Amino acid sequence: MIFHICSKAEQVAGVANAFYKGVEGLVLLHIALDKLQVEVRWEEVGEEVYPHIYGPINLDAVVEVEDFEVG
């Protein structure tokens, strides 16, 4: 199953530990927002603001892919 959660760099660890602790096989995509061809909305979730991508992520917007281990 594929899940997408977007966050700013400084939010990644907190989000990953909250939702994906113990999950294996995760990858972290570094996305250049200025290259996305779909809408990005900055929306409040609790007390923070997160980017939400509305549509498929075009591959040329992905500038780096790395294996990601939560914890």
N, CA, C, O and CB atoms as a CASP TS submission, in Angstrom:
PFRMAT TS
TARGET T0000
AUTHOR 0000-0000-0000
METHOD Language model
MODEL 1
PARENT N/A
ATOM      1  N   MET     1       0.847  -1.175   0.000  1.00  0.00           N
ATOM      2  CA  MET     1       0.000   0.000   0.000  1.00  0.00           C
ATOM      3  C   MET     1       0.892   1.237   0.000  1.00  0.00           C
ATOM      4  O   MET     1       1.945   1.247   0.637  1.00  0.00           O
ATOM      5  CB  MET     1      -0.963  -0.001   1.221  1.00  0.00           C
ATOM      6  N   ILE     2       0.477   2.262  -0.702  1.00  0.00           N
ATOM      7  CA  ILE     2       1.247   3.497  -0.797  1.00  0.00           C
ATOM      8  C   ILE     2       0.513   4.605  -0.059  1.00  0.00           C
ATOM      9  O   ILE     2      -0.680   4.826  -0.263  1.00  0.00           O
ATOM     10  CB  ILE     2       1.488   3.891  -2.276  1.00  0.00           C
ATOM     11  N   PHE     3       1.256   5.302   0.810  1.00  0.00           N
ATOM     12  CA  PHE     3       0.720   6.454   1.523  1.00  0.00           C
ATOM     13  C   PHE     3       1.623   7.642   1.251  1.00  0.00           C
ATOM     14  O   PHE     3       2.838   7.496   1.120  1.00  0.00           O
ATOM     15  CB  PHE     3       0.603   6.177   3.052  1.00  0.00           C
ATOM     16  N   HIS     4       1.033   8.795   1.169  1.00  0.00           N
ATOM     17  CA  HIS     4       1.797  10.021   0.990  1.00  0.00           C
ATOM     18  C   HIS     4       1.460  10.975   2.129  1.00  0.00           C
ATOM     19  O   HIS     4       0.295  11.293   2.367  1.00  0.00           O
ATOM     20  CB  HIS     4       1.499  10.674  -0.394  1.00  0.00           C
ATOM     21  N   ILE     5       2.464  11.411   2.808  1.00  0.00           N
ATOM     22  CA  ILE     5       2.291  12.478   3.794  1.00  0.00           C
ATOM     23  C   ILE     5       3.356  13.512   3.490  1.00  0.00           C
ATOM     24  O   ILE     5       4.538  13.186   3.383  1.00  0.00           O
ATOM     25  CB  ILE     5       2.399  11.944   5.286  1.00  0.00           C
ATOM     26  N   CYS     6       2.939  14.751   3.352  1.00  0.00           N
ATOM     27  CA  CYS     6       3.885  15.822   3.035  1.00  0.00           C
ATOM     28  C   CYS     6       4.156  16.644   4.287  1.00  0.00           C
ATOM     29  O   CYS     6       3.285  16.851   5.132  1.00  0.00           O
ATOM     30  CB  CYS     6       3.342  16.727   1.894  1.00  0.00           C
ATOM     31  N   SER     7       5.388  17.098   4.370  1.00  0.00           N
ATOM     32  CA  SER     7       5.758  17.962   5.486  1.00  0.00           C
ATOM     33  C   SER     7       6.986  18.760   5.112  1.00  0.00           C
ATOM     34  O   SER     7       7.695  18.440   4.158  1.00  0.00           O
ATOM     35  CB  SER     7       6.011  17.142   6.769  1.00  0.00           C
ATOM     36  N   LYS     8       7.225  19.807   5.885  1.00  0.00           N
ATOM     37  CA  LYS     8       8.462  20.559   5.739  1.00  0.00           C
ATOM     38  C   LYS     8       9.577  19.729   6.357  1.00  0.00           C
ATOM     39  O   LYS     8       9.314  18.839   7.165  1.00  0.00           O
ATOM     40  CB  LYS     8       8.362  21.976   6.409  1.00  0.00           C
ATOM     41  N   ALA     9      10.808  20.012   5.988  1.00  0.00           N
ATOM     42  CA  ALA     9      11.953  19.226   6.461  1.00  0.00           C
ATOM     43  C   ALA     9      11.969  19.096   7.980  1.00  0.00           C
ATOM     44  O   ALA     9      12.235  18.017   8.508  1.00  0.00           O
ATOM     45  CB  ALA     9      13.254  19.858   5.988  1.00  0.00           C
ATOM     46  N   GLU    10      11.690  20.175   8.674  1.00  0.00           N
ATOM     47  CA  GLU    10      11.757  20.141  10.138  1.00  0.00           C
ATOM     48  C   GLU    10      10.591  19.376  10.771  1.00  0.00           C
ATOM     49  O   GLU    10      10.602  19.136  11.978  1.00  0.00           O
ATOM     50  CB  GLU    10      11.785  21.553  10.680  1.00  0.00           C
ATOM     51  N   GLN    11       9.590  18.991   9.980  1.00  0.00           N
ATOM     52  CA  GLN    11       8.439  18.251  10.493  1.00  0.00           C
ATOM     53  C   GLN    11       8.546  16.745  10.243  1.00  0.00           C
ATOM     54  O   GLN    11       7.771  15.976  10.811  1.00  0.00           O
ATOM     55  CB  GLN    11       7.171  18.781   9.863  1.00  0.00           C
ATOM     56  N   VAL    12       9.480  16.316   9.414  1.00  0.00           N
ATOM     57  CA  VAL    12       9.545  14.920   8.965  1.00  0.00           C
ATOM     58  C   VAL    12       9.652  13.938  10.130  1.00  0.00           C
ATOM     59  O   VAL    12       8.873  12.987  10.191  1.00  0.00           O
ATOM     60  CB  VAL    12      10.727  14.730   8.030  1.00  0.00           C
ATOM     61  N   ALA    13      10.570  14.134  11.032  1.00  0.00           N
ATOM     62  CA  ALA    13      10.773  13.175  12.125  1.00  0.00           C
ATOM     63  C   ALA    13       9.521  13.028  12.984  1.00  0.00           C
ATOM     64  O   ALA    13       9.129  11.912  13.323  1.00  0.00           O
ATOM     65  CB  ALA    13      11.951  13.608  12.998  1.00  0.00           C
ATOM     66  N   GLY    14       8.904  14.130  13.331  1.00  0.00           N
ATOM     67  CA  GLY    14       7.705  14.076  14.168  1.00  0.00           C
ATOM     68  C   GLY    14       6.552  13.362  13.496  1.00  0.00           C
ATOM     69  O   GLY    14       5.863  12.554  14.119  1.00  0.00           O
ATOM     70  N   VAL    15       6.340  13.659  12.223  1.00  0.00           N
ATOM     71  CA  VAL    15       5.268  13.005  11.461  1.00  0.00           C
ATOM     72  C   VAL    15       5.557  11.518  11.320  1.00  0.00           C
ATOM     73  O   VAL    15       4.672  10.688  11.531  1.00  0.00           O
ATOM     74  CB  VAL    15       5.108  13.655  10.065  1.00  0.00           C
ATOM     75  N   ALA    16       6.790  11.178  10.966  1.00  0.00           N
ATOM     76  CA  ALA    16       7.160   9.775  10.778  1.00  0.00           C
ATOM     77  C   ALA    16       6.984   8.983  12.075  1.00  0.00           C
ATOM     78  O   ALA    16       6.451   7.874  12.054  1.00  0.00           O
ATOM     79  CB  ALA    16       8.614   9.667  10.284  1.00  0.00           C
ATOM     80  N   ASN    17       7.422   9.536  13.186  1.00  0.00           N
ATOM     81  CA  ASN    17       7.285   8.832  14.464  1.00  0.00           C
ATOM     82  C   ASN    17       5.828   8.721  14.905  1.00  0.00           C
ATOM     83  O   ASN    17       5.458   7.758  15.577  1.00  0.00           O
ATOM     84  CB  ASN    17       8.093   9.542  15.540  1.00  0.00           C
ATOM     85  N   ALA    18       5.007   9.688  14.538  1.00  0.00           N
ATOM     86  CA  ALA    18       3.597   9.656  14.920  1.00  0.00           C
ATOM     87  C   ALA    18       2.791   8.646  14.107  1.00  0.00           C
ATOM     88  O   ALA    18       1.872   8.020  14.635  1.00  0.00           O
ATOM     89  CB  ALA    18       2.992  11.031  14.763  1.00  0.00           C
ATOM     90  N   PHE    19       3.126   8.482  12.822  1.00  0.00           N
ATOM     91  CA  PHE    19       2.288   7.671  11.942  1.00  0.00           C
ATOM     92  C   PHE    19       2.945   6.398  11.411  1.00  0.00           C
ATOM     93  O   PHE    19       2.242   5.471  11.007  1.00  0.00           O
ATOM     94  CB  PHE    19       1.858   8.495  10.797  1.00  0.00           C
ATOM     95  N   TYR    20       4.269   6.334  11.403  1.00  0.00           N
ATOM     96  CA  TYR    20       4.944   5.224  10.726  1.00  0.00           C
ATOM     97  C   TYR    20       5.931   4.454  11.587  1.00  0.00           C
ATOM     98  O   TYR    20       6.741   3.701  11.047  1.00  0.00           O
ATOM     99  CB  TYR    20       5.654   5.737   9.539  1.00  0.00           C
ATOM    100  N   LYS    21       5.896   4.610  12.880  1.00  0.00           N
ATOM    101  CA  LYS    21       6.830   3.904  13.760  1.00  0.00           C
ATOM    102  C   LYS    21       6.679   2.391  13.541  1.00  0.00           C
ATOM    103  O   LYS    21       5.576   1.848  13.615  1.00  0.00           O
ATOM    104  CB  LYS    21       6.575   4.279  15.263  1.00  0.00           C
ATOM    105  N   GLY    22       7.793   1.732  13.274  1.00  0.00           N
ATOM    106  CA  GLY    22       7.787   0.296  13.056  1.00  0.00           C
ATOM    107  C   GLY    22       7.511  -0.140  11.624  1.00  0.00           C
ATOM    108  O   GLY    22       7.564  -1.333  11.324  1.00  0.00           O
ATOM    109  N   VAL    23       7.221   0.798  10.744  1.00  0.00           N
ATOM    110  CA  VAL    23       6.960   0.470   9.340  1.00  0.00           C
ATOM    111  C   VAL    23       8.281   0.411   8.586  1.00  0.00           C
ATOM    112  O   VAL    23       9.116   1.307   8.703  1.00  0.00           O
ATOM    113  CB  VAL    23       6.003   1.511   8.688  1.00  0.00           C
ATOM    114  N   GLU    24       8.458  -0.644   7.819  1.00  0.00           N
ATOM    115  CA  GLU    24       9.688  -0.804   7.042  1.00  0.00           C
ATOM    116  C   GLU    24       9.437  -0.458   5.582  1.00  0.00           C
ATOM    117  O   GLU    24       8.296  -0.443   5.121  1.00  0.00           O
ATOM    118  CB  GLU    24      10.231  -2.242   7.165  1.00  0.00           C
ATOM    119  N   GLY    25      10.527  -0.178   4.856  1.00  0.00           N
ATOM    120  CA  GLY    25      10.435   0.072   3.422  1.00  0.00           C
ATOM    121  C   GLY    25       9.989   1.476   3.052  1.00  0.00           C
ATOM    122  O   GLY    25       9.513   1.700   1.939  1.00  0.00           O
ATOM    123  N   LEU    26      10.136   2.419   3.963  1.00  0.00           N
ATOM    124  CA  LEU    26       9.740   3.799   3.675  1.00  0.00           C
ATOM    125  C   LEU    26      10.801   4.495   2.829  1.00  0.00           C
ATOM    126  O   LEU    26      11.991   4.200   2.940  1.00  0.00           O
ATOM    127  CB  LEU    26       9.505   4.579   4.982  1.00  0.00           C
ATOM    128  N   VAL    27      10.364   5.407   1.997  1.00  0.00           N
ATOM    129  CA  VAL    27      11.281   6.281   1.275  1.00  0.00           C
ATOM    130  C   VAL    27      10.852   7.719   1.517  1.00  0.00           C
ATOM    131  O   VAL    27       9.671   8.016   1.703  1.00  0.00           O
ATOM    132  CB  VAL    27      11.306   5.949  -0.253  1.00  0.00           C
ATOM    133  N   LEU    28      11.831   8.593   1.509  1.00  0.00           N
ATOM    134  CA  LEU    28      11.597  10.019   1.703  1.00  0.00           C
ATOM    135  C   LEU    28      11.870  10.710   0.371  1.00  0.00           C
ATOM    136  O   LEU    28      12.974  10.615  -0.165  1.00  0.00           O
ATOM    137  CB  LEU    28      12.502  10.608   2.854  1.00  0.00           C
ATOM    138  N   LEU    29      10.875  11.397  -0.158  1.00  0.00           N
ATOM    139  CA  LEU    29      11.027  12.137  -1.405  1.00  0.00           C
ATOM    140  C   LEU    29      11.299  13.602  -1.084  1.00  0.00           C
ATOM    141  O   LEU    29      10.570  14.221  -0.309  1.00  0.00           O
ATOM    142  CB  LEU    29       9.763  11.991  -2.301  1.00  0.00           C
ATOM    143  N   HIS    30      12.336  14.144  -1.676  1.00  0.00           N
ATOM    144  CA  HIS    30      12.614  15.575  -1.587  1.00  0.00           C
ATOM    145  C   HIS    30      12.007  16.196  -2.842  1.00  0.00           C
ATOM    146  O   HIS    30      12.404  15.866  -3.959  1.00  0.00           O
ATOM    147  CB  HIS    30      14.178  15.881  -1.466  1.00  0.00           C
ATOM    148  N   ILE    31      11.059  17.080  -2.655  1.00  0.00           N
ATOM    149  CA  ILE    31      10.279  17.623  -3.777  1.00  0.00           C
ATOM    150  C   ILE    31      10.540  19.115  -3.919  1.00  0.00           C
ATOM    151  O   ILE    31      10.472  19.868  -2.948  1.00  0.00           O
ATOM    152  CB  ILE    31       8.764  17.360  -3.576  1.00  0.00           C
ATOM    153  N   ALA    32      10.840  19.527  -5.146  1.00  0.00           N
ATOM    154  CA  ALA    32      10.991  20.952  -5.456  1.00  0.00           C
ATOM    155  C   ALA    32       9.592  21.504  -5.753  1.00  0.00           C
ATOM    156  O   ALA    32       9.021  21.246  -6.812  1.00  0.00           O
ATOM    157  CB  ALA    32      11.980  21.184  -6.681  1.00  0.00           C
ATOM    158  N   LEU    33       9.061  22.260  -4.806  1.00  0.00           N
ATOM    159  CA  LEU    33       7.695  22.761  -4.964  1.00  0.00           C
ATOM    160  C   LEU    33       7.520  23.614  -6.214  1.00  0.00           C
ATOM    161  O   LEU    33       6.450  23.617  -6.824  1.00  0.00           O
ATOM    162  CB  LEU    33       7.301  23.563  -3.751  1.00  0.00           C
ATOM    163  N   ASP    34       8.571  24.336  -6.593  1.00  0.00           N
ATOM    164  CA  ASP    34       8.453  25.195  -7.771  1.00  0.00           C
ATOM    165  C   ASP    34       8.383  24.395  -9.079  1.00  0.00           C
ATOM    166  O   ASP    34       8.068  24.960 -10.126  1.00  0.00           O
ATOM    167  CB  ASP    34       9.627  26.157  -7.823  1.00  0.00           C
ATOM    168  N   LYS    35       8.669  23.106  -9.031  1.00  0.00           N
ATOM    169  CA  LYS    35       8.591  22.265 -10.224  1.00  0.00           C
ATOM    170  C   LYS    35       7.294  21.457 -10.302  1.00  0.00           C
ATOM    171  O   LYS    35       7.001  20.847 -11.331  1.00  0.00           O
ATOM    172  CB  LYS    35       9.771  21.325 -10.261  1.00  0.00           C
ATOM    173  N   LEU    36       6.524  21.453  -9.221  1.00  0.00           N
ATOM    174  CA  LEU    36       5.269  20.697  -9.230  1.00  0.00           C
ATOM    175  C   LEU    36       4.293  21.287 -10.233  1.00  0.00           C
ATOM    176  O   LEU    36       4.193  22.504 -10.389  1.00  0.00           O
ATOM    177  CB  LEU    36       4.639  20.677  -7.831  1.00  0.00           C
ATOM    178  N   GLN    37       3.580  20.405 -10.906  1.00  0.00           N
ATOM    179  CA  GLN    37       2.613  20.836 -11.908  1.00  0.00           C
ATOM    180  C   GLN    37       1.178  20.772 -11.384  1.00  0.00           C
ATOM    181  O   GLN    37       0.224  20.935 -12.145  1.00  0.00           O
ATOM    182  CB  GLN    37       2.745  19.983 -13.158  1.00  0.00           C
ATOM    183  N   VAL    38       1.034  20.533 -10.088  1.00  0.00           N
ATOM    184  CA  VAL    38      -0.283  20.475  -9.456  1.00  0.00           C
ATOM    185  C   VAL    38      -0.318  21.457  -8.287  1.00  0.00           C
ATOM    186  O   VAL    38       0.707  22.003  -7.879  1.00  0.00           O
ATOM    187  CB  VAL    38      -0.611  19.027  -8.974  1.00  0.00           C
ATOM    188  N   GLU    39      -1.493  21.662  -7.774  1.00  0.00           N
ATOM    189  CA  GLU    39      -1.690  22.630  -6.696  1.00  0.00           C
ATOM    190  C   GLU    39      -1.103  22.150  -5.366  1.00  0.00           C
ATOM    191  O   GLU    39      -1.226  20.981  -5.003  1.00  0.00           O
ATOM    192  CB  GLU    39      -3.170  22.918  -6.527  1.00  0.00           C
ATOM    193  N   VAL    40      -0.473  23.065  -4.661  1.00  0.00           N
ATOM    194  CA  VAL    40      -0.003  22.822  -3.295  1.00  0.00           C
ATOM    195  C   VAL    40      -0.715  23.818  -2.396  1.00  0.00           C
ATOM    196  O   VAL    40      -0.662  25.026  -2.629  1.00  0.00           O
ATOM    197  CB  VAL    40       1.570  22.958  -3.178  1.00  0.00           C
ATOM    198  N   ARG    41      -1.375  23.311  -1.378  1.00  0.00           N
ATOM    199  CA  ARG    41      -2.056  24.172  -0.401  1.00  0.00           C
ATOM    200  C   ARG    41      -1.363  24.005   0.942  1.00  0.00           C
ATOM    201  O   ARG    41      -1.064  22.887   1.363  1.00  0.00           O
ATOM    202  CB  ARG    41      -3.586  23.825  -0.291  1.00  0.00           C
ATOM    203  N   TRP    42      -1.115  25.114   1.602  1.00  0.00           N
ATOM    204  CA  TRP    42      -0.541  25.092   2.945  1.00  0.00           C
ATOM    205  C   TRP    42      -1.712  25.177   3.910  1.00  0.00           C
ATOM    206  O   TRP    42      -2.395  26.197   3.997  1.00  0.00           O
ATOM    207  CB  TRP    42       0.497  26.271   3.174  1.00  0.00           C
ATOM    208  N   GLU    43      -1.933  24.075   4.640  1.00  0.00           N
ATOM    209  CA  GLU    43      -3.125  23.980   5.474  1.00  0.00           C
ATOM    210  C   GLU    43      -2.750  23.656   6.917  1.00  0.00           C
ATOM    211  O   GLU    43      -1.793  22.928   7.182  1.00  0.00           O
ATOM    212  CB  GLU    43      -4.082  22.917   4.922  1.00  0.00           C
ATOM    213  N   GLU    44      -3.527  24.212   7.834  1.00  0.00           N
ATOM    214  CA  GLU    44      -3.302  23.977   9.255  1.00  0.00           C
ATOM    215  C   GLU    44      -3.787  22.595   9.651  1.00  0.00           C
ATOM    216  O   GLU    44      -4.884  22.169   9.290  1.00  0.00           O
ATOM    217  CB  GLU    44      -4.002  25.044  10.095  1.00  0.00           C
ATOM    218  N   VAL    45      -2.944  21.909  10.400  1.00  0.00           N
ATOM    219  CA  VAL    45      -3.301  20.640  11.030  1.00  0.00           C
ATOM    220  C   VAL    45      -2.860  20.788  12.477  1.00  0.00           C
ATOM    221  O   VAL    45      -1.667  20.803  12.782  1.00  0.00           O
ATOM    222  CB  VAL    45      -2.617  19.376  10.310  1.00  0.00           C
ATOM    223  N   GLY    46      -3.828  20.895  13.350  1.00  0.00           N
ATOM    224  CA  GLY    46      -3.487  21.197  14.743  1.00  0.00           C
ATOM    225  C   GLY    46      -2.893  22.585  14.816  1.00  0.00           C
ATOM    226  O   GLY    46      -3.502  23.556  14.367  1.00  0.00           O
ATOM    227  N   GLU    47      -1.698  22.679  15.385  1.00  0.00           N
ATOM    228  CA  GLU    47      -1.052  23.981  15.539  1.00  0.00           C
ATOM    229  C   GLU    47       0.007  24.256  14.477  1.00  0.00           C
ATOM    230  O   GLU    47       0.684  25.283  14.524  1.00  0.00           O
ATOM    231  CB  GLU    47      -0.427  24.077  16.901  1.00  0.00           C
ATOM    232  N   GLU    48       0.153  23.335  13.516  1.00  0.00           N
ATOM    233  CA  GLU    48       1.174  23.506  12.486  1.00  0.00           C
ATOM    234  C   GLU    48       0.542  23.624  11.105  1.00  0.00           C
ATOM    235  O   GLU    48      -0.632  23.309  10.910  1.00  0.00           O
ATOM    236  CB  GLU    48       2.163  22.337  12.513  1.00  0.00           C
ATOM    237  N   VAL    49       1.348  24.085  10.154  1.00  0.00           N
ATOM    238  CA  VAL    49       0.912  24.208   8.774  1.00  0.00           C
ATOM    239  C   VAL    49       1.713  23.215   7.947  1.00  0.00           C
ATOM    240  O   VAL    49       2.939  23.164   8.046  1.00  0.00           O
ATOM    241  CB  VAL    49       1.090  25.669   8.244  1.00  0.00           C
ATOM    242  N   TYR    50       1.023  22.424   7.131  1.00  0.00           N
ATOM    243  CA  TYR    50       1.649  21.400   6.300  1.00  0.00           C
ATOM    244  C   TYR    50       1.310  21.624   4.835  1.00  0.00           C
ATOM    245  O   TYR    50       0.236  22.130   4.511  1.00  0.00           O
ATOM    246  CB  TYR    50       1.205  20.000   6.742  1.00  0.00           C
ATOM    247  N   PRO    51       2.229  21.245   3.948  1.00  0.00           N
ATOM    248  CA  PRO    51       1.904  21.310   2.518  1.00  0.00           C
ATOM    249  C   PRO    51       1.071  20.095   2.126  1.00  0.00           C
ATOM    250  O   PRO    51       1.395  18.967   2.499  1.00  0.00           O
ATOM    251  CB  PRO    51       3.198  21.384   1.657  1.00  0.00           C
ATOM    252  N   HIS    52       0.012  20.324   1.385  1.00  0.00           N
ATOM    253  CA  HIS    52      -0.811  19.245   0.841  1.00  0.00           C
ATOM    254  C   HIS    52      -0.779  19.359  -0.674  1.00  0.00           C
ATOM    255  O   HIS    52      -1.094  20.408  -1.236  1.00  0.00           O
ATOM    256  CB  HIS    52      -2.285  19.307   1.385  1.00  0.00           C
ATOM    257  N   ILE    53      -0.397  18.277  -1.325  1.00  0.00           N
ATOM    258  CA  ILE    53      -0.265  18.248  -2.776  1.00  0.00           C
ATOM    259  C   ILE    53      -1.541  17.652  -3.356  1.00  0.00           C
ATOM    260  O   ILE    53      -1.908  16.524  -3.030  1.00  0.00           O
ATOM    261  CB  ILE    53       0.994  17.431  -3.220  1.00  0.00           C
ATOM    262  N   TYR    54      -2.213  18.409  -4.215  1.00  0.00           N
ATOM    263  CA  TYR    54      -3.487  17.992  -4.787  1.00  0.00           C
ATOM    264  C   TYR    54      -3.290  17.517  -6.222  1.00  0.00           C
ATOM    265  O   TYR    54      -3.467  18.271  -7.179  1.00  0.00           O
ATOM    266  CB  TYR    54      -4.508  19.144  -4.737  1.00  0.00           C
ATOM    267  N   GLY    55      -2.922  16.257  -6.342  1.00  0.00           N
ATOM    268  CA  GLY    55      -2.724  15.647  -7.645  1.00  0.00           C
ATOM    269  C   GLY    55      -1.456  14.818  -7.658  1.00  0.00           C
ATOM    270  O   GLY    55      -0.737  14.758  -6.661  1.00  0.00           O
ATOM    271  N   PRO    56      -1.183  14.183  -8.777  1.00  0.00           N
ATOM    272  CA  PRO    56       0.008  13.343  -8.879  1.00  0.00           C
ATOM    273  C   PRO    56       1.285  14.181  -8.895  1.00  0.00           C
ATOM    274  O   PRO    56       1.315  15.288  -9.432  1.00  0.00           O
ATOM    275  CB  PRO    56      -0.063  12.477 -10.135  1.00  0.00           C
ATOM    276  N   ILE    57       2.323  13.634  -8.303  1.00  0.00           N
ATOM    277  CA  ILE    57       3.616  14.310  -8.258  1.00  0.00           C
ATOM    278  C   ILE    57       4.372  13.980  -9.540  1.00  0.00           C
ATOM    279  O   ILE    57       4.682  12.816  -9.792  1.00  0.00           O
ATOM    280  CB  ILE    57       4.439  13.887  -6.994  1.00  0.00           C
ATOM    281  N   ASN    58       4.669  14.986 -10.346  1.00  0.00           N
ATOM    282  CA  ASN    58       5.454  14.762 -11.559  1.00  0.00           C
ATOM    283  C   ASN    58       6.895  14.433 -11.181  1.00  0.00           C
ATOM    284  O   ASN    58       7.463  15.050 -10.280  1.00  0.00           O
ATOM    285  CB  ASN    58       5.402  16.005 -12.490  1.00  0.00           C
ATOM    286  N   LEU    59       7.481  13.463 -11.870  1.00  0.00           N
ATOM    287  CA  LEU    59       8.792  12.936 -11.494  1.00  0.00           C
ATOM    288  C   LEU    59       9.906  13.970 -11.511  1.00  0.00           C
ATOM    289  O   LEU    59      10.836  13.878 -10.710  1.00  0.00           O
ATOM    290  CB  LEU    59       9.157  11.820 -12.403  1.00  0.00           C
ATOM    291  N   ASP    60       9.835  14.954 -12.403  1.00  0.00           N
ATOM    292  CA  ASP    60      10.916  15.937 -12.452  1.00  0.00           C
ATOM    293  C   ASP    60      10.901  16.888 -11.250  1.00  0.00           C
ATOM    294  O   ASP    60      11.847  17.652 -11.059  1.00  0.00           O
ATOM    295  CB  ASP    60      10.821  16.738 -13.737  1.00  0.00           C
ATOM    296  N   ALA    61       9.840  16.848 -10.440  1.00  0.00           N
ATOM    297  CA  ALA    61       9.797  17.644  -9.211  1.00  0.00           C
ATOM    298  C   ALA    61      10.503  16.930  -8.063  1.00  0.00           C
ATOM    299  O   ALA    61      10.824  17.553  -7.051  1.00  0.00           O
ATOM    300  CB  ALA    61       8.346  17.949  -8.823  1.00  0.00           C
ATOM    301  N   VAL    62      10.745  15.633  -8.211  1.00  0.00           N
ATOM    302  CA  VAL    62      11.442  14.862  -7.181  1.00  0.00           C
ATOM    303  C   VAL    62      12.936  15.010  -7.406  1.00  0.00           C
ATOM    304  O   VAL    62      13.474  14.507  -8.392  1.00  0.00           O
ATOM    305  CB  VAL    62      11.017  13.357  -7.205  1.00  0.00           C
ATOM    306  N   VAL    63      13.602  15.695  -6.497  1.00  0.00           N
ATOM    307  CA  VAL    63      15.025  15.993  -6.672  1.00  0.00           C
ATOM    308  C   VAL    63      15.935  15.011  -5.936  1.00  0.00           C
ATOM    309  O   VAL    63      17.136  14.959  -6.199  1.00  0.00           O
ATOM    310  CB  VAL    63      15.314  17.398  -6.198  1.00  0.00           C
ATOM    311  N   GLU    64      15.361  14.226  -5.007  1.00  0.00           N
ATOM    312  CA  GLU    64      16.145  13.221  -4.301  1.00  0.00           C
ATOM    313  C   GLU    64      15.197  12.196  -3.697  1.00  0.00           C
ATOM    314  O   GLU    64      14.095  12.529  -3.261  1.00  0.00           O
ATOM    315  CB  GLU    64      17.035  13.870  -3.204  1.00  0.00           C
ATOM    316  N   VAL    65      15.642  10.948  -3.679  1.00  0.00           N
ATOM    317  CA  VAL    65      14.893   9.863  -3.033  1.00  0.00           C
ATOM    318  C   VAL    65      15.865   9.165  -2.090  1.00  0.00           C
ATOM    319  O   VAL    65      16.979   8.818  -2.483  1.00  0.00           O
ATOM    320  CB  VAL    65      14.276   8.847  -4.094  1.00  0.00           C
ATOM    321  N   GLU    66      15.442   8.961  -0.850  1.00  0.00           N
ATOM    322  CA  GLU    66      16.319   8.262   0.082  1.00  0.00           C
ATOM    323  C   GLU    66      15.515   7.264   0.918  1.00  0.00           C
ATOM    324  O   GLU    66      14.357   7.507   1.260  1.00  0.00           O
ATOM    325  CB  GLU    66      17.051   9.269   0.996  1.00  0.00           C
ATOM    326  N   ASP    67      16.153   6.142   1.237  1.00  0.00           N
ATOM    327  CA  ASP    67      15.540   5.190   2.156  1.00  0.00           C
ATOM    328  C   ASP    67      15.380   5.896   3.496  1.00  0.00           C
ATOM    329  O   ASP    67      16.219   6.707   3.890  1.00  0.00           O
ATOM    330  CB  ASP    67      16.400   3.875   2.294  1.00  0.00           C
ATOM    331  N   PHE    68      14.294   5.576   4.189  1.00  0.00           N
ATOM    332  CA  PHE    68      14.007   6.288   5.434  1.00  0.00           C
ATOM    333  C   PHE    68      13.591   5.301   6.501  1.00  0.00           C
ATOM    334  O   PHE    68      12.629   4.553   6.327  1.00  0.00           O
ATOM    335  CB  PHE    68      12.911   7.350   5.227  1.00  0.00           C
ATOM    336  N   GLU    69      14.313   5.301   7.597  1.00  0.00           N
ATOM    337  CA  GLU    69      14.012   4.446   8.723  1.00  0.00           C
ATOM    338  C   GLU    69      13.504   5.302   9.877  1.00  0.00           C
ATOM    339  O   GLU    69      14.190   6.217  10.333  1.00  0.00           O
ATOM    340  CB  GLU    69      15.252   3.630   9.142  1.00  0.00           C
ATOM    341  N   VAL    70      12.309   5.000  10.340  1.00  0.00           N
ATOM    342  CA  VAL    70      11.697   5.769  11.417  1.00  0.00           C
ATOM    343  C   VAL    70      12.340   5.390  12.741  1.00  0.00           C
ATOM    344  O   VAL    70      12.629   4.221  12.999  1.00  0.00           O
ATOM    345  CB  VAL    70      10.171   5.536  11.467  1.00  0.00           C
ATOM    346  N   GLY    71      12.558   6.397  13.571  1.00  0.00           N
ATOM    347  CA  GLY    71      13.099   6.136  14.892  1.00  0.00           C
ATOM    348  C   GLY    71      14.402   6.810  15.035  1.00  0.00           C
ATOM    349  O   GLY    71      15.034   6.716  16.087  1.00  0.00           O
TER
END
